[in-house]
Amino acid sequence: MSKDDLYVMRKRKKIKLKDLSAHMGISISLLSRYENNLYHFTERNQKMYEDYIINKKLN
């Protein structure tokens, strides 16, 4: 799944950056830079990002 697809899914599920950053243990600004293609995650962080968004239930 592409990063753009995950971003759309995160928005659709109404997952806040605050909740995602708390789960991953990284800052909100780092997540924001990642979603704006200004920063690249390690493979481990990428997997955590994908898993959280895919497995999160709809609000």
C-alpha positions as CSV (number, residue, x, y, z in Angstrom):
1,M,0.0,0.0,0.0
2,S,1.4,3.4,-0.9
3,K,2.1,6.2,1.5
4,D,-0.7,8.3,-0.2
5,D,-3.2,5.5,0.3
6,L,-2.3,5.2,4.0
7,Y,-2.6,9.0,4.4
8,V,-6.1,8.9,2.9
9,M,-7.0,5.9,5.1
10,R,-5.7,7.8,8.1
11,K,-7.9,10.8,7.3
12,R,-10.9,8.6,6.6
13,K,-10.6,6.8,9.9
14,K,-10.0,10.2,11.6
15,I,-6.7,9.0,13.2
16,K,-5.0,12.1,14.7
17,L,-1.3,12.6,14.4
18,K,-1.2,13.0,18.2
19,D,-2.5,9.4,18.7
20,L,-0.3,8.0,16.0
21,S,2.8,9.7,17.4
22,A,2.0,8.4,20.9
23,H,1.8,4.8,19.5
24,M,5.0,5.1,17.6
25,G,7.0,7.1,20.2
26,I,8.0,9.8,17.8
27,S,7.1,13.5,17.5
28,I,4.1,14.9,15.7
29,S,6.3,17.2,13.6
30,L,8.3,14.2,12.4
31,L,5.1,12.4,11.3
32,S,4.0,15.5,9.6
33,R,7.3,15.8,7.7
34,Y,7.1,12.2,6.8
35,E,3.6,12.6,5.3
36,N,4.7,15.7,3.4
37,N,7.7,13.7,1.9
38,L,10.3,15.7,3.8
39,Y,11.5,12.8,5.9
40,H,12.0,9.1,5.4
41,F,11.2,6.5,8.1
42,T,13.3,3.5,8.9
43,E,11.8,0.2,7.9
44,R,10.7,-0.5,11.4
45,N,8.9,2.9,11.8
46,Q,7.3,2.4,8.3
47,K,5.9,-0.9,9.4
48,M,4.5,0.5,12.7
49,Y,2.9,3.4,10.7
50,E,1.2,1.0,8.3
51,D,0.1,-1.5,10.9
52,Y,-1.5,1.2,13.2
53,I,-3.4,2.8,10.3
54,I,-4.6,-0.5,8.8
55,N,-5.6,-2.2,12.0
56,K,-7.2,0.9,13.7
57,K,-11.0,0.6,13.8
58,L,-13.2,3.3,12.3
59,N,-14.2,6.0,14.8
